[in-house]
Amino acid sequence: MEEIKKDNSVKASTAAVSEDTTLKSSFLRHLKYTLAKDEYTATDRDRYKALSLAVRDRLVEKWIKTQQAYYNKDVKRVYYLSLEFLIGRSLGNVLVNLDIYEEARKELLAVGLELEQLRELEWDPGLGNGGLGRLAACFLDSLATLGIPSYGYGIRYEYGIFFQKIRNGHQVETPDNWLRYGNPWEIERPEYLFIVKFYGKVNKYTDKHGRFICSWIDTQDVVALGYDTAIPGYHNNTVNTMRLWGAKSTRDFDLGYFQHGDYERAVSDKVLTETISKVLYPNDNVFEGKELRLKQEYFFVSATLQDIMRRFKKNRQQPIEYRDFPNKTVIQLNDTHPSIAIAELMRIFIDIEGLDWDVAWEITTETFGYTNHTILPEALERWSVPLFERVLPRHLEIIYEINYRFLKGVEERFPGDGGKLSRMSIIEEGDEKKVRMANLSIVGSRSVNGVSALHSEIIKNELFKDFYDYWPKKFNNKTNGITQRRWLRLCNPALSELITQHIGDAWVVDLNELKKLIPFADNIDFQKKWRAIKQDNKRLLAHCLKEKKGVALNVDSIFDCHFKRMHEYKRQLLNAIHAVVLYNRIKAAAKSGNKSALKNIVPRTVIFGGKAAPGYFMAKLIIKLINSIAEVVNSDPEVSDLLKLFFMENYSVSLSEMILPAAELSEQISTAGTEASGTGNMKFALNGALTIGTLDGANIELKENIGADNIFIFGLTADKVNELKQRGYNPREYYERNAELKQAVDMIDNGFFSKNDANLFKPIIESLLNHGDQYLLMADFESYAKCQERVAELYKDQALWTKMSILNVANMGFFSSDRTIKEYADDIWLVKPVDV
C-alpha cells in the first residue's frame, strides 16, 4: 500500500506527546514509547499497531472491572469451548462496540491519517475454517453485549487455515502466517501455565486408606500458555475474555539428550511438542482421525479445564464442595471437537480430587451442553481405539466405564434390543473399534441442541433417534444467528446510517427494531436512497476487483454471489452448470440475430468464493471448472456484459465484509437435509440481498420470517430427497430429458472448457451421471433454472426488487445471535446478565 502522507502535526505531536487522554495522544504515545518510532521511521504497519494499542487501552479498565465483578459476585460462568474462532479483524469491530468509530476517524484525520487505510493493514486471524468458527465469534460478541459472564477457549494456531491462491484456475495452498507481524490485540499470560499430559501408562493400586487409585504416569508433557484477547460488548462496560492456548515445551524436556550430546534430538522433540498449536486443520466437514488432531483437541481441553478448576477454587473454602460446581460452571461444547472434556473432567474429579464415581458423574452431566453442527456421517468424530489408548490411556478407561454403566441403563429400559445397544454404544464395534465422540457428548451432557429447526428435527428423528427416544427432554433447538454489529453496522456503514436516520439506532442491540422499516418499503424516496447505496457498494467492489485483478464488472448487472466453503453438498457445481446454460442462451440469441431476445436478457455477474480442503479432490476440481468456465465466458465478445463469472481467491471475514454490502442475490442452494443451519444466508439477507435457496437449514426459518414472497425457493424438500433416494434415483433420466442441462453437461464432458485436456473434468461428469449424483444436482436443476428465470424477470422491476430487499432487512430480527444467546442462557445455561 502507498505510504500515508503525514502533515506537520505528526512531527509536532511525536516530538512532545501531550498529557491529555485523547485517542490521538494515546496513538502518538504508543508510536513513540511502545514502538520506538518517530515521523521519519514509522511505517504504516507501525501506525496500525500504535492505533490498535491505543484502542486496546480503552478496553483494559473495563476488562479488569468486568473480571473483578464476576469474582466479587461469585457468578455462574459460561465456558464456550471451540476448536475455531473466526473472529476477523479486531480494530473496526472494537471501535464500533466502544462507539468511538467516528471519533477515531476524525482524530486520525487531524494527524493526516485515514482510519480505513490503517484498518486494511490488519491481518485476519487464522483461527477457523468457516461457519463453525464464525458462529463462535458472533457468540462471543453477543455474550459480551448481553453482559453474560463468559469465556471463549480455543487454540492459538500459529498458522491458520491456508492462504488460497488461484493459479491457472487451480487452488494452490500457501501458509497463512497471520502472526508474522505480531498481534497487538492479545496479551500473553505466563502466570497461567498448565501441564498437559500425553501417552504414558496407568498405574493402579490401593492406598493406605483402602482407596483404589489410578495414576497416569510416564507421560510426555506439554506446557499450555494462555493468550488473552478482550471481547467488548456494544456500548456497555462488559469486556469478556477469549483465551487461546499455545503449546510450549517444558523446561526439562528431554535434557537427557543434551547430556549425551544429542542436541539435534532435543531440539527436534521441542519442535514436535510445539507443533500441537502450529497449524489449523483445514477441513471441518470431513473427520480425519489423525494423532495430531486428537492431541490438539485434548491439549486445549485439558488446559481449559485446569483453568476452570483454578477459577472455581479461587473463592472456595476448604474442603471444597464440588456439588456446587454446576451452579457456577457451564461448559458448552461447540461440536464434538472438545468432547474429550467429559472424560477429562471425570478424570480430574476421580483421580485428582478423589470423588466417588457417582458423585463425579452427576456433577459432570450437569455441567456440559453439546451443540451438534453436522448431519454428514463423514464429519462425525470416531477415533480409533488403539490410537486413543496410546495417546490418552486413562481417558479410554474412563470412557469404557461410562459406556458400561450407560448401556446397563439402556438394557434395563429396552431389554433384548441388541440393535439399539449397538447403535447407542460409545464404542463402535467392528474390524477396528472406534470411540464415537458424538455419543459421548450426548451421554455426558444435560442438553443436546441442533442449530436450525430442520436440523434439530433430523437429529431427533434420524441421526440420534435412539438417544431422543431415551432422553426426549434433553434435545432442543437453538437456531444460529449473527451479530448485527459486525455484519451490518461495521461492514455496511452507508446502509446502517440510512436505517438509523429513519428508525433510530436501537436496532444495533435489538435487531427486532428493524421491523420499523416495513412502512418505508413502498416509499419511493426511501427506495431510491436504498438502491443508491447498493449501487455504490457494487461500484466499490467492482473498483477493488479492477485494481487487484484487472477484472471489469458490469455494475448494472445482478451481482449473484455464492460464497461458502467448497463442498459438493453446497452445490457450487449446480450454479456453475447454470452459468453454462445462461452462456448458451446468450450465444444462441446472438447467433440467431434476435436483438430483442438479447435485449431481454438481464445481465448477470456470478461471483464465487470459498476454500476447498487441500485433500478434497472433487471440490478443488470444481474450483478449476468455475475458473475455466469464467475464462471462456469472460473472453467471448458476443457475451460482452451480459454474463461474467469470477472466483474471488482467499475468501475471509474481511473479504466477506466487502462482498455482503454489494450482493444482490444470495445463493443458498445446498441439497435439502444436508446443511445444519448456515449463517451466510443471514448475513447476505441482513445486507439486503435476496435469497435463492432450497428449504434446507435455516432457509426454512428465513422464509417464515421474511415471507414466502420475498425469497426464491426451489428444489426438493428433505422428505422428497429421502423418498427419491429410497425409490431409486437415476440422474441420467433428468439429464436426458432436459436439453439445456444435457448440452451444458456435455460441453463440460467434451472438453469445451478444457481444450488442453479434454478429460480434465471427466471425474465431475462421472460423479453426476454414473456414480449416483449424491447431492441430486440433476434432479433439482430444472427447478433451479426456472427459479433463476423468476429472479431475472423480477430484477427488471427495480421498485419491486428494492421493496423485497427492504422487507428482507426489516424482518431479520430473529436471526441476531443476541436472540440465540438469550435462548442458550435461559433454556440451557440458566445464567443471568451481570451489570459491570
N, C-alpha and C positions, 0 to 999 in steps of 0.2 A: 504494500500500500504506500502511496505517495506520502512523504513526511508532512505532518500537520504543521503549518506555519504558525510561529509564535510572535506575538506583538511585544512591545516594550514592557507591558505589565507583568509578563512572565519573568523577565530579567529582574525587574524591581522587586517582585514578590519573593523570588527564590533567594535573593541576596539577603533579605531580612524578613523572615516569616513572622507575621504579627501574632499576637497572643489571643486573637479572637477565635471563636469556635465554629466559624462557618465551614461549610464543606470545602470551599476553595482553600482556606488556610490549612485545613487538615490535609488536603491533597498535596499542597506545596510542601508541607512539613514532612510528609512521608517521602516525597520525591527526594528531598534533601537529606533527611536524617535516617530514614529506613533504607533507601536505595542508594544513598550517597551519590546523587546525580544533580547536576545543575542544568541551566538552559543550554549549555554547549554540548553536554554529554548525554542528556536524556533522550532515549528513543521513544517511539510511540508505545512500544510494549512497556517501557518503564512508566509512562503516563497512565496506561491502563492499570498497571499494578498499584501505583500510588492512589489512583481513584478508588480501586476496589478496597484497598486497606482503609482509606478514609471512610468509605461507606460501611465497611465492616465495623469500624469503630462505633458507628451509630447503633449497632446491634448489641455490643458487648454488655453494656449496663443492663439492658432489658434481658439479655441472655442469663446473666448472673442472677438477677432478681427472680426470673422465672424458675430457675432450678432451686433457688432458696425457698420460694413459695411452695413448691412441690414437697420439699423436705420438711418445712415447718408444719405444713398441714397434713403430712403423712398420707398423701393421696394415693388412690389406686392409679397405677400407670399402665399404659398400653405399650407393649413392645412389638413393633412390626418387623418381622424377620423376612428379609427378601434377598435373594441372591443377586438382584438387579435393582438399581435406582437410576433411571434415565432422566436426570434432573435438568439437563440443558444448561445453558449459560446462566450464571447467577446475577450478574451486575444489574441488568434491566429488571429482572424479577424482584430483586431486593429493593430497588428504588421504587418500584410500583407498590410493593407491600408496605414500605415505610411512608408511602405517599409523598415522596420528595423528588419524583422524576423530573418534573418541570423546574423545580428549584435547582437541581443538579445541572440540568441543561443550561440554564441561564448563568450559573456561577462559572461553568466551564467556558462559556462564550466570553465571559469577562476577561479570561486569560488566553483567548484566542484558540480555544479547543472546541471540537464538536463531539458531544456525547455519543452520537450514533457511530462515529468513526472509531472511537475507543472501544465501544461495545463489540465491534467486529473483530477485535484482536483476542477476544476470549475464546479459548478452545472448548468445544463441547466435551464435558467429562465422559469418558468411555466406560460407563458403568452399567450398561444394559443393552439388550438386543432390540426390543420393540415394545409391544403393548404391555407386557408384564412389568417392565421397568418404568415405563412412562406412567402407568397407573399408580405404582408405588410412589412416584414423585408427586403426583396430584394428591394422593392421600396425605403425604407429609404436609403439603401446603394447606389442605383443609383442616387437618388436625390442629395445626398452629392457629389458623384463623378462627376456629371454633373454641380455642382455649383448652383443648383436651390434653392432659398430661401424657406425653408420648415420646417415644424414641424410635428412630429407624435404625436398624442394624444390618450391615452387609459387609462386603469385601471391597477394599480399596485396590482395584485392579490397576497395576502399573501400565499395562497395555489393554486398552478397551477392545470393543468389537473392532474388527479390522477397518481400515480406510479403504473404501471401494473406489477403484479407478476403472474406467471403461476404455479398453484398448482394442481397436479393430472390432468393436462391438461386443467383446467378451468382458466379463467381470474379472478383474485382477485384484487380488487382496494384498494390501501393504500394511505394515504395522501402524497402529494408531497410538503413537507415543504422546498421549494427551498431557502427560506431566512433564514434558520436556522443558517447559519454561516455568515450572512450578505452579502451585495452586494457591493464590492468595486468600482463598475462602476457607481453607482448612487450618486447623490448629492441632499440632501433634500433641498427644497426651502420654508422655513416657511414664507418668505416675500410674497409669493403668496398663500394666504389663501382665499378661496371663500366659501360663504354660499350657500348651495343647499337646496331648499325647497321641502317638500312633504306634501300631504294631505291638510287639511285646507278647506277654502271656498273662494268664490269670492264675494267681496263687490262692488256693483255698485252704482255710484252716479254721480251727475253733480256738477262740481266745480264752483267757483265764476265767472269763465270766460265763463260759459255755456258749458264747455267741458265735454263729457261723459267719466267717469273714471271707470276702472276695477282694483280693488286692491285685490291681493291674500293675504289673512290674516289667522291668527290662524294656521300657518303651523308648522310642525315638521322639524327642521333644522339640517343639517349635514354639517360639515366642510370638504372641499376638500383641501388636502395638496399635493403640487406638488413634484415629484421626477424626476430629470433630468438625462438623460443618453446622453453622447456625441456620435454622429454618424459621424465618419470621412469619407470624400471622399478618393478615392485612389490617393495617391501621389500628392495631391493638398493642398491648405491651407483652404479648406472649412471644417468646423465641424458644422453640424446641430444638432438639439435637438429632442430627444424623451422625451416628458413629460407625465408621468403616474400619475394618481391621486389615493391617498389613502384616505379612509374615516375615519374621526375622529369626536368624539362628540364635541359639542360646550361647552364652559367653563361653561355656566349657565344651562347646560342640566339637567332638572328635579331636580334643587336644592330644590324644594319644598318637594321632598321625604325625603331629609336629615332632613329638618326642622320638619318633622313629624315622624322622626325616622325610616323611611323605607329605610334603607341603601341598602338592597338587591335589591329592586325595582330600585333604582337609578343606581346601578352597572349593573343590568340586561339590562336596557334600553340603557346604554352606550355600552354594548357589542352588542346589537341588531343593534345599529347605525353603528358600525364599521364592521358589517357583510357584508355591501354593497361591500366592496373591499376584502372580506376574501377569496372567492373561485371562480374559473373559472368554468362556466357551461361546462360539458364535452361532450356536444352534439351540433355540429354546422351544422347538416343536418336534424334535426327534431326540429321544433319550439315547445318550451314549454312555454305556456302563464302563467308563474309564476310571482308573485308580485316582488320577489327579482330581477328577471331578468329585469323587467321594471324599477325598481329603479336603478339598475346598469347602464342601458342604459341612463337614464335621468341624473344620477349623473355625469357621465363623460362628457356628452354633455353640461350640464349647466355650470360646472366648465370651460370647454374648451371655450365656447362662452364668458363667462365673461373675460377669459384671452385674448381672441382675441380682444374683445372690449377695454380692458385696453391698449393693444398694439397699436390698431388703434388710440385711442385718444391721445396716448403719445406725438406725434409730430403734433397735430392739434390745431389750434387756435379756441377759442370760438367765435361765435357759430359754432359748428361742422357741416360740410357739409356731411351728411350721404350718399348723392348720389355718393360720391367718394368711398364708401365702397367696391363695387365690383371691382373697379380699383386697389385696394390694397389688396384685400382678395379673395381667392377662397377656398372653403371648399369641399373636396371630401369625399363622404360617401362610406365607404368600406362595401357594402351590406346594408341592411335596419337597422342593429342594431343601428346606430347613427341617424336614420332619424327623430327622435323627434326633432332634431336640427332645422328643418324647422319651426315647431311651436314655438320653444323656441326663435329663432331669431325674429320671428314676435312679440312675447310677449315682448321682450326687446325693439324693435323699437316702439311699440304702447303704452305699459303700462308704460315703464320706460323713454324712450327718447321722447315720445309724438308725434310721426309721425302719419300722416294720413294713413289709411289702404292701399290705392292705392300706395302711395309712398313706404311704408314698403314692400308691396308685390313685387313691381318692383325691389327693391334692393335685396330682399331675393332670388327671382328666378334667378337673375343674378349672385348670389354668389355660389350656390350649383351645384355640379355634383354628379351623382349617378352611382355607379358600381354595376350591378347585378351579383351575383355569383352562382345562382342556378335556375334550372328549375323544381326542385322537388316541387310539390304543398305543401307537408308536411313541407317544410323548409321555406315557405313564412310567414313572421310575420303577425299575425292577432290577435290584442288584444281585449279582452272582453271589451265592452263599460263600464259596471258597474265597473270593476276593474280600467280601465283607468280614469274614472270620480272620483273615490275615491282617487287615488294616485296623479293625475295631473288634477284637475278640470278646471283650467284656460286653459290648453292646449287643452282639449276636446272642449271647447267652440270655441277656435281659429280654430281647425280642422273642426268643423261643419261649421263655416263661410267660410273657404277656400273651402270646398266641395260645399256649396250652390252657391257660386259665380262661381266655376268651372263648375258645372252641368248646370248652366244657359247658359254658352257658348256652351256646348255640345248640349243642346236642340236647340239653335239657329242654330247650324251647321247641326245637324241631327234631324230635327223636327219629333216627333212622334215615335222615335226609343227607346222605353222603355227598350228593352233588352240591348242596348248599354249604356244607362244611368245607369242601374243596375250594369253592369259589370265594368264600369269606376268609379263608386262612391267610394269615400274613405271609406265610411261607408257601410259595408255589412249588408243587412237586413236578418232577419231570426228569429228563436226562441230566439237567443241571438245575439244582434247587436255586430258587431266587427269593429275595426279600421284596415283597410288594409294599412300596412306601405309601401308596395311596391308602391301602388297607390299614397300615399302621396309623396313618394320620386320622382316619375315621375312628378307629378303636380308641385312640388316645386323646380325642378332643371332645369337648362338650357341645361343639357346634360345627356343622359342615354346611358351607354355602356355595352355590353357584353364582355366576356374575351376570346373568340375564334371566328373564322369566323362562324362555325356551330352554336355555342351558340347564337351569335348575330342574326343570321337568324331565329332561333327558337323564340327568344324574339320578333322579329318584326312580324313574320308570325303566331305565335301561342300564346305564353304566354301573350304578351302585344299588340296584333294586333290592338285592338281598339285605343290604345294610339298612335300607329305608324300611323294609318290612320289619326289621328287628328293632330299629330306633326311629320311628317316624317323626318324633318331636325334635330330633337332633338336626334335621335337614331344613334349610331355609334358603331364600334368595336375597341377594344384595346386588341389584343391577349396578354395574360400574358407572362412573361419572368422571368428569374432567373439571379442572379448576378454571373458572372464567377469568381469574386474574391473569394467568399467562395466555390462555387461549382465546381471549378477546381483548381484554384491557391492554395488555402489553403488545400482542402481535398485530393488532389491527387498531391503531390509535385513532385514525380518522373515523372509522365506524363507531368506535367507543364514544368519541366526542359527540357525534351526531345523536346517538342514543341518549347520552347524558343530557344534552341540550333539551331534549323533548320530554324525558321522563325522570330526570334526576339520576344520581349515581348510586342509589341504594342497591341496584342490581349487582354491583360488584361483590356484595356479601349476601345477597338474596336474589338468586337468578330468576325466581318466580316473578320478580318485579318487571321482567321483560314483557309480561303479558300486557303491560300498559302501552306497548307498541301496536297492539291489534287495531285500535281506531285509526292509526296512521297508514295502515296497509293500502287503503284506497285513495289516500291523499296524493294528488298529482305532484305537488311541490315536494313533498317528502320523498316520493318515488324518484324524482329527478335527482335529488341530493344523494339518495341511496345508490342509484345507478352510477352517478359520477364518481363516487368513492370506489365502487367496484372497478370501474374503468381505470381510475388512477392506479389502483393496486395491480391491475393487469399490465399497465404500462411499466410499472416499476419492475415487475417480474420479467417482462419482455426485455427491458433495458439491461437487466442483470445478465440474462442469458446471452444477449447480443455481445456484451462486453467480455464475458468469461468464455463463451463457447462459439461466438460468431454465428449464432442461430437467430434468424429473424422470425418472430412470431407475429401472426395477424391478430392484433388486439381486438378486432371486431368479430373474431370467431368465438365459438363456445370454448371456454377453457375446461376441458374434460379431464379430470385428474384421478389417477389411480396410484395411490401411494401406500404401500404396505410391504411387509416382509415378502420376499418372493417365495411362494409356496403354491403347489398345484391346487390346493383346496381354495385358495383365494382367487384363482381363475384369472390371472393376468392374461393367460392364453386366450380365453374367451374374448376378451377385449381386443387383443391383437388380431384375432381372426376376423372380428367385426370390422376392424380398421381396413383389412384387405377387401372386405365386401364393399365398404364405402369407396375405396380406391377404384374398384372395378366398376361401380356405378358411375363415378365421375368419368372414367375412361370411356365407358360405353356412350354416355351422353355427348362427350367431346367428339367421338368417332362418328356419331350419327349426325353431328352438326346441329343438334337440337339445343339452340341457345336458351330457349325458355326453360328447358329442363335443367340446364346448368345454372341458370339464374335462380331457379327454385331451390337449389341445394344450399343448405345452411352451412357456412364454413365451420370447421371444427379443428381444434388443436388438442390432440390426445397426448397428455403428459404422464409418463410413468416415473416411479421412483421406488427403490427398495433393494435390500441386500439379500443375496442367496447365501445360505451356509456354504462354506468352501467345499464341502464334500457332497453337496446336493446337485448331482449332475443335471437332472431334468430342469431344476429351477434356473441353473446357470445357462442351460441351452435356451430356455425361454427368453432370458435377457438378450442373448445373442440374436434370437429370432426377431424380437422387438426392434433391436437396433438395425438389423438387416432390412426389415420392412421399412423402417424410417429412412434408410439410405436410398431405397428405390423411390419411395413416395415423395420425399422432400426434394429430390433432384429432377422430378418429372415436370417439365414446363406446362404440360396440359392440365396438371392438377393445380398448379400455382398456389394461391392462398386458400383454396377450398378445403384442403386437408394437409395437416402436418402432424408428424409424430416426433416425440422427443423423450429420451430417457435421461433423467437427471441423476448423475452419479453421486454416491455417498450421501444418501438420504439420512438426515439427522434432525434433532429437535430444532436447531436454528434454521435449517433449510425449510422445515415444516412451517415455521413462523412466517416465512416469506410466501410459501405456496398457499396456505389457507386463505388469506385475505383476497387472493386473486382467483381462486377456484370458483367455477360456476356450476359444474356438475361433479358430483362425488360418486365414485364407483365403489359400491359395497356389495360385490356380486359373488360371494362365496357360495358353494353348494349348501343348500338348506340342511341344517343339522350338523355343520362342521365347525362353525365359528362360535366360540363360547360367548363372546359379547361383542368385542370391537369397541374401540373408543375413537378411532379415526373418523367413523361416521358422525360422532357427536361434535368433533372439532370442526369438521367441514360445515355441518349444518349450523353451528353457532356463528360461523362467519358468513352465512348467507348463501352457501352452495346448496343446490337441490340434489337430492339423493336418488340415484338409480340403484336398486338393490333387490335381493331376494328376501324372503321372510325368514331370515336367519339371525341368530344372536340378538343384539339389541335393536336391530332394524325393526323388529316387531313392535317394540315399545316406542320407537321413533315414530312409526306410522300412527300408533294410537295417540301420541301426544301432539303431533303437528297436523294430523288429519290426513285421511287417505287421498284427498285431492291435492295435497302438497308434496307428494312423494311419488316416485315412479317405481312400482313394484312389478316384478316379472318372475317367471320360473316356477318350478315345482316347490311345494312345501316339504318340510321334513318328513311328514307322513307319506306324501306321494313319492318321495325319494325312496323310502323304505319299501313301499308297495312295489315300485318299479323293479327294484333290485331283487325282491323276493319272487316276483313274477318271472324274472329273466330279462335282463336288459341287453339289447343288441344295438350298439351305437351305429352300426352300418345302416340300419333302417332309416335313421334320421338323416344320416349323411346322404343316402341315395335319393331321398325324396325332397331335398331342399337344394335346388340348383345353385343358388348363390353360395351356400355353405360348401357344397361339393367343389365348386370352382375355386374357392379360396383355399380349401384344404389341399386340393390337387396342385395348386400353384406352389404351396409350401413344399409339398411332397416331391414335385418335379424339379425343384432347384431354381425356381424363378427368383427367389430371394437369396440364393447361394450359388451363383453361377460358377464360382471357382471350386465348389464342392457340392455336387448335386445331391449327395447323400447326407449332407450335414444335419438336416432336420428330420431325417427318417425316424429316429427314436421317438420324436414327438408324435408323428403320424401313427407309428406302431402303437403307442400307448393309447391313442384315441380310438383307432379302428380295430385293432387286433388284440389288445390287452385289456379290454373291458371298460375303457374310459371311466376310471374310478370316480371322477368327480362330475360326471354327467354333462359335459360341455355340449355334446351333440344333442342331447335331449332338451337342453334349455336354450339352445341357440335361437331358434325361431322366435320364441317369446321375447328373448333379449333384443333381437333385431327390431321387432315390432315396437317394443318399448322405446328403443332409441329413436325410432321414427316419430313417436309421440313427443319425445324430448325436442327434436329438431323443429317440429311443427309449432310447438308451444313457444320456443325461443324466438320465433318471428314476432310474437305478441309480447313486446318488451314490458308493457304495462302489467300484463298478467303474470309474466315471469317474475317481475320485481315484487308484485304483491305476494306471490308464493314464497319468494326469498325472505321478505319481511316477516311473514307468518311463521316460517321455519325458525327464525331467530326468536320471535316473540314467544314461541311455545317450547323453548329449550330448558325451562326451569327445572324440570325433573332430572335433567342429565348433569347437574352440578355434582361434583364429588363431595361438596358440602352435605348434600342430601344423603349420599351414600354413607358418608362417615357418621352422620347423625343416626342412621339406621343401625350401623355396627355398634355405635355407642349405647343406644337404647336397648337393642334386642340381644346382642351377643356379649359385649364387653361390660355392660352395666356400669359405665363411668359417667361422671358429670364434668362439665367445664369448670375450670378454676380461674378466678379473677386474679390478675397479677397487678 
